[in-house]
Every structure is written in structure tokens, then in C-alpha cells.
């Protein structure tokens, strides 16, 4: 294992080094939170793919393949579909807004009255996303070093907190690019073909497994519909995803770079399902489907390759964890703390180091909170389900309504957030956290409330809508983006 250990240690040291390098570039709030809004298409595509494909997509995706066969690809596939929809239909408009958070977008659209409550909902979502990603370190470090769960969470979490705190989005962007390359080599180019060969090829796999393992809809129509509702729509509105859109250097980068990343996700989804199906042939009686990834890596890969593939799993977890952490800190600082203390929302972005220092402190504080919560929490699936149910049930309607329906009002948006959020929480208490009904009914109630209250209240002020249209068109924005980084790559 010495070679495998060396690969992992070099990888982790490289993450910290990039955090230090990113610190030298983060001179303004824009640099620190959205990488100066100047990423070119290559870096944008790589970092966007890295953040959406986390531990759940890698370890969980292989586990679903082990359990259901090729139809286990649907969870990650719907993530890719959501990213494609965001990139094609909304990303250019979102990038032109030149804001930092989803709640700032709601304030612009509705006239400044939707921010705090929507910020609290988004903060809860990003916190739980960061926590569930951090818990995954325990699985990986247990395979690597037979490490205690708490120590593994502290070690993995501390590295992410360190490079995120040092350089903000610049550090995260650089580390995500490395993580994207490592994941591509480790999972797609090494683990996928080796797993298929070890299982005897597709012919042998079909001979040894039930035919249902090769049915593309075998996982069930209701499950696929729920994945679309939660993950596809969740991709459209999550702060962690929007914050990456804000880093794009141009409309074209946001649209086409995101389309490339979304297509990559579709390929990754199928790869994970195929690896899981091969693992079912090799190890038909594993205790848990989520053990499939670690088992096939540990037992079937040669020395050195094994370390690289485990580094790929670590990369998947770290990219999602760091993206969720900076999103959580950005929402906590900009949407909740700044409003509660009455600070002006639009400060001089180039005014320097106080803004950077303040956001750096928030990342550190939120990071410590994430590590502590991850140690205390056991059920990852339940935490992630609560996060996505709140996000989709509470915020999907007012966000998409604001982008698509000019008759929507601030009162309608606020009522929609409150009713949808409370309905989801109440229904989870009634039906159970993992039930499908809470997000179904919560979303319908949110939509009905938004439309009814919006039509019953006066239309949004014409001046607010005019300012909104100007921002969507890229006019009257508070910042001017410089030349995209990597634009000529």
C-alpha cells in the first residue's frame, strides 16, 4: 500500500498548495467569492462538472448500479439533465445579473423583500450538502488507512476548510480542475474498463445477472420521476451551482461550458452504473450496495492504480464539499448576517481586504460547524433528503417564477417560500423523511400559493421590473468583468 499512500498524500498536499496560491489572487470580494467572474470555457466546464459530481454521484452511483443495474444511472443522469437545462435556458441570464447569491436575485426581481427567509432556506440546504459530503471522508479514509470515523472526518474536512478559507473561489476552482482530471482518469479511464474486464465482459455480466439489471427503467418510474423533481430541478436553483455560474467570464462560457459539463455528467452516470453492475457479478453478496465501490477498488485494482482511483473518490467528495462550504458561508454572510446587522448590500467591490477577510472568517466558522455536525450525524441519506426537499419545495417556484412570469410579486414569492417550506417539513414529519409525498405536495402548495397571492396583490413596481430587465440584459451591472481566464485555451 506504500505506493497508494504516496499517491494520496501527494494529492492532498497539492490541494493545500493550491489553496495557498489562490490566496494571492483573492484581492477583492469578487475574486474571493466568484473567481473575479472571468473563467474561460475550459476551467468553467471542469469546475462545474467537479462540483455536481460528488461522493454521492461516485460512491452512491456505483452502489445504485450494484443494486439495480444499468437503471442505477438515473440519479446521476438527472443531475446531468438539470445542469444541461440550467446551462441552455438560464445560465446566460443568471451570469449577467452579476450578483453573489440566489437571494440577491430574488431581491432584484421582487423589490428587496424576499431575501432573509429565502437565505435561511438556502443556508440550511448548503449546510446539509456540505455535511453529507464531509461524512463521506470517513468511508474513503477507512479504506485507505483503516482510520477512526471521527478522525477521518476531521482530517478530510480540515483540508477542505483550509484551502477554501485561504483562497476562496480561486482556490476551489484550481483544486476542482485537478479533481476533475483525477476523476476522469481514475473512474472513466481506469476503473470502468478494469471492472468490466474483471467481470468477464458484458456477455458474462448478462449471463450471470437477472435481465432486470439491463432494463433502463428497472429502478422504477416513480423513483425516476422523484429524481427528476429533486435533482434536475435542484440543479436549477442551488446556491452552490449558481455561484459557479457567476464565475463565467461571458454568456457564451456559461452556456456552452455548462453544456459540456452536463454532457460529461451523463457519461459519468452510465459509467458508475456499469461499474456497479460489474461489482454485482464479482461480489454478489455485499452487506451494503454502497460498499461496492470501495470493495472493487481494494480487491481488483493493481498497486498505484488503486491509489489513483481512491484519490478520484476523494476528489469527488472534496469538490462538492468545498463548493457547498463556500456557498453556505456566502449565504450566511451576505444574505443573513449582513441584513440582520443592517449593512449595506452593495459595497464597493474593489474596496478590498475587509470584504475578503469577512468572507474568509465566515468560511472558517461554517467549516468548523460542518465538521462538528458531520461527526454528530449518522444518517447521510436523510440529511440530504431534507436539504433537497427544503430547496425544491421552498425555493423552486419563486425562483423560476421570477425568471419566467412577470406578474409574480414579492408577496407571492414570500408566501410561496413559507408555505412550501413549512408544508415540506410537516409532510416529512407525517409521511417520513424518505417518502416522496412531501416534495410532491409541498411543491404543488408552493405553486398554488405563488400564483394565488401574486394575482391577489398589486403587480411589481414598474421601476423594479425595468431595473430587473436591465440587469438581465447586462446593463447597469455593478461590476465589469475582465478578460476571461483561459479564454484562449
N, C-alpha and C positions, 0 to 999 in steps of 0.2 A: 504493500500500500504506500510505500515511501514516495513513489513517483506520483501517485494520485494526490497525496497530501501536498506535494510540492506544487502541483498544478493549482490546487485550491488556494494555497497560501499566496502564491504569486498573483492570482486573480484578485483576492481580497486586498492585497497591498496596492494593486493597481487602482482599485476603486477609491481608496483613500488618497492616493497621489492625484487623481483627477479632481477630487474634492478640493485639494489644496490649490491646484492650478485654476479651477473655476473661481475660487475666492478672489483671485487677482483681476478677474474680468467683471465681477459683480460690483460696479461702482454706483449704480442707481437702482431705484425701485424696479424700473422696467427690466434692467439687466438681471436682477435677483429673482424676480417672480415669473418673468416670461421671456428670459434669454434675449432681451433687447428687441423683441418682435422682429427678428431678422434671420431666422433659419431658412436655409435653402432646401430644395426638394429632397436631396439625399438624406441629410440629417433629420429633416422633418419626418420623412417616411419611416426611418429606422426607429426614431424615438417614439413615434405614435404606435407602431407595432409592438414595441417593447412594453409600453405601459399597459396595453389592453390584454396582453398575453402573460398572465402572471402564474403563480403557483397553482391556482385552481384550473387554469387552462392547460397546464402541463401535467402535473401530477393527477389532478382531477379528471382531465380529458382522457388520459390513459386509463384511469380507473373506470370511467364510463364505457370505454371500449372493451375493457375486460368483462364488464357486467352485461353489456348489451350488444357488443359487436360494432359493426360499422355505423349503426344509428347513434352510437355514443358520441359521434362527432357533432351532434346538433347543438349542444350547449355552446361550444366554441364557434361553431358555424354561425349561430345567431349573433354572437358578438361581432364577427366579421361583417355580417349583413348590416348591423347597426352602424358600424364605422363607415361602411360604404354609403349608407343613406345620409349620415351626417356630412360626409365629405362632398357628395354630389349636390345635395339640396340646400344645406345650411351653412357649411363651413366658411364660404367666402363672405357671407353677410356677418357671421359671428366675428371673423377676423377684423372686418372693417370697423366694428364698434369700438375697438381699442379700449376695452375695459379689462379688469382683472378677475372678476368673479361673475357667476351667473346672477347673483342678487343685484349687482350693479346694472346688468342688462335689464332686469325687471324694473328697477328704479327708473331707468331711462325710458322704458316703454310706457310705464303706467304713471309716471309723475312723482316718483320718490317715496312711495308709501308701502312698498311690498318687501323691503329689504331685510329687516331684522328677523321676522318669522321665517321667511324662506332661507335666510342664512343659518338659522338654528337647525332646520331640517337638513340642509346640505352639509352642515358641520357634522351632524350625527352620522350621516351616510359616509362621509370621507373618513371619519374616525374609525367606524367599524370596518371599512375596507382596509385601512392601514393595520388595524389589529389582526384581522384574519390573515393578512399577508405575513405579518410578523410571526404569528403562531407557526406558520409553515417552516420556519427555520429549524424548529425542533425536529421535524421529520428528516430533513436533509442532514443536519449535523449528527443526528443519531446514527444514520447510515455511515457517515464519514468517520466519525470519531467515537461512536458509542457514548455520546455526551448526554449529561443530565438535561432534561427538558428546559428547566429554568435557565441554566447556563447557556444553552443553545439560543434561546430567545434573546437573552441579554447580549450575547456576542453578535449575532446577526443584526439585531435591532440597533446596537450601538454603532456598527459600521455604517449603516444607512443614515442614522441620525447625524453622524459625524460629517460625512461628505455632503449631505443635504444642507446642514447648518452652515458649513464653510462657504459653499459657492452657490447655494440656491439652485435655480433652474439651469444655470450654466453647468454646474457640476453634474446635475441629474441628466442633462442632455448628453454630456460626454460619456458618462457611465452607461446610459441607456444604449448609446451607439455600440459600445463594446459588448454590452449584454445581448443586443440584437444579433451581432455577428456570432457570439458564442452559442446562442440558442440555435441559430440556423445551422451551424456546423454540428453541434452536439446532438440535436434532436432530428433534424431533417436529413443531414448528410451522413451521420454515423449510426445513431440508434435505430432509425427506421429501417434501413436496408439490413442491418445486422439482425434485428429482431425477426424480420420476415424470413431471412435465410436460416436462422436457428430453428424457426418453427417448421421448416421444410418447404417453404414457398406457399403461394396462395392455394395451389392444388391440394396440398396436405392439410392446410388450415380448413378448407371447405370439407374435406373428408372427415376430419376429426370433430368438427363443431356442428351444432344444430343449424338448420337452414335459416332460422330466425336471426342468427348472427350476421347474416349478409343481406338482411332486409333493410333498406334505407329508412323505413318508417317503423322499424321494430320497437323502438323505445316508446312509441305511443303518440297518437295525435294530440292528446291533451297536454302531455309533457312538452311536446314541441311548441304548442301554442303558448304555454306558460313561459318557456324560454324566450320566445319572441317578445312577449309582453314585458318581461323583466329585463332581459339583456339587450335586445335590439333597441327598445325604447330607452333603456337606461343609458346606452351609449350616446343617445341624442342630447342628454341633459346633465350628465355628471360633471361636477366641477373639475375632477381630475382629467377628464377628456377635453373639456373646453379650455382649460389652462394650457394644454398643448396646442390647441388651435390658435390661441393667442400668440404663440411663438412664431407662427408662419410669417415669412418676410413679404408675402404677397398673396392676393386672392388665388392666383394660379397654383402657388405652392400648397395652400390649404386644400384646394380641391383635388388636384392630381396627386399630390403627395399622400393625402389621406386615402385616395382610391387605391393606390399601390399598397398601402399598409393594410387596408381592408381585404384586398385580394390575398395578400400574404396570410392573413388570419384564416381564410377559408382553406388554404393549403395546409396550414398548421393543424386545423381541426381534423381533417381527414387523416393526417399523419399520426396524431395522437390516438385516434380510434383504431387504426391499423396496428399500431404498437400494442395497444391493449388487447386486441384480438389475438395477436401472436403470443402474448403473455398467457392468455387463457389456454392455448394449446400446450405451452411449456409447463405451466403451473396451474392445473385445473382446480386445485383445492385451497387457494389462498384464503386466509382468515378474513381479509377485507379487500375489496377492489382497489382501494387507494394504495395498497401495498404493491401493486403490480409494477409501477414504475421503478421503485427502489429495488425490488427483487430482480427484475430483468437486468437492470444496470449492474447490480452487485455480482450476479452469478454468470452472466453471459458475455460481458464485455472484457476485452483484454486490458492489461495494465496501461495506464496513461490515457487510453480512450475513456475508461471508466471515470477517471478524474475529470476529464473534459466534459463528459455528459452530466456529471453531478454539478460541475460548475455551471452548465447550462440551466439546470434546475434552479440553482442558487441565483443565477442571473434573472430567471423568470420571476422569482419571488421578490428580488431586490428592486426590479424595475417598477413593479406595481406598488410595492411598499413605499418607495421614495416618492413616486407620483402622488399617491394618496396622502402621504405625510405633508408635502408642500401645499397640496390643495386644502387639507384640513387647517393648516396654520394660516394660509391666506384668508380663508373664510373667517376663522376665529378673529384675526386681526382687523381685516378690512370691513367685514360685514357685521360683526358683533361688538367687539371691543371699541373700535373707533366710533361707532354710532352711540354706544352706551355712554361714552365719556364726552360725546358732543364734538368730536374732532371733525374738522373739515374733510370732506371726502376727496376733493380734488386738490392735492398739493402739487407744488412744482416737482415734477417727476425727476428732474435732473438735480434737485436740491440736495441730494447727496446721501451722506452717510447715516444720518439719523433714521431715515426710512429703511435703509438696508439693515442697520443694527436692530431696529424694532422687529422687522420680519424675521431676522436671524434668531432673536430671542424667542419668538413665538414658535419657530420650528423646533428649537431645543426643548421648550416646555411641552409642546404637543408630543414630541418624540418620546420624552420620558413617560408621559401619560400613556402613550400607545404601548410601550414596553411593559409597564406595570399592569395595564388592562389585559394584555396578551398573556401574562403569567397567570392572572387570576381566572381567565376564561378558558373553558374546556370545549364547548360546542361551536366549532367554526361555522358549520353549515347554518345553524340557527342565527348566529350573529350576522352572517352575510345576507340571509333571507330577510331579516328585519331591516337591514340597511337598504336593500333594493326595493322592498315593499314601501318603505317610507319615501324613498326617492321618487319612484314611479307614481305611487298613489297620491303623494302630496304636491309634486312639482311638475309632472309631465304636462298636465293640462294648461296651467298658467304660462308656462314657457313656450310651448308650441302654439298656444292661443295668441300669445303676444306677437309671435313671428308671423302668424298666418291670418289672424282675424282682427281687423282694425276696430271693431265695435267692442272688443274686450276692454273692461275698465279695471281700475285699481281695486275697487270694492269687490268685483267679481274674482279677481286674482287672489286677493287676501282670503275671501271666503272659501275659495277652492282649495287653497293650501291648508286651511284649518280643518275644513270638513273632510277632505281626502286623507289628511294625516291622522286625524282622530278616528276616522272610520277604519283605516287600516289597523291601527293599534287595537281598537275594540274588537274587530273581527279576528285578529290573531289570538286575542285572549279567548274568544268563543270557539273558533274552529281549530286552533292550534297554529303554532308559528310556521310550520312547514306546509300548511294547507294552501291550496290555490285560491280559495274563495276570497281571502282578504284583499288581494291585489285586484281581482276581478271587480268586486263590488265597490271597493274603495275608489277605483279609477272611474267607474260609472257615476258614483255620487259626486266625485270631484268635477267631472264634466257637466253634469246636470246643474250643479251649484254655480259653476263659472258662467254658463250660458244664461241661466235664470237671473242671477244677480246683475250681470253685465247689462242685460236688456232692461232691467228694472231701475237702473241708475243712469245718471246723465253720461253721455259719451265723454271719452277722454278729451281734455282740453286741446284745442286745435294747435296751440303753440307747442305743447308737449309732443304731439304726433309729428309736427313739422320738424322739430329738433331730432326726433327719432328717425324720420326718413332721411334727414341729412347725414346722420351717423351711419345708417345702413348703406348709404351711397358713398361713404368715405369722406364726406365733407364735414368740416367743423370738428375734427378729431383733436384731442389734446396733445397728441404726440405725432411726430413724423418719423417713420421707420427709416433706418439707414439701409445701406445695400445688404441684401440677404447674405448670410454666411453660407458658404457652399453653393452659391447660386450658379457658379460655373463648373460645378463638379459633374 
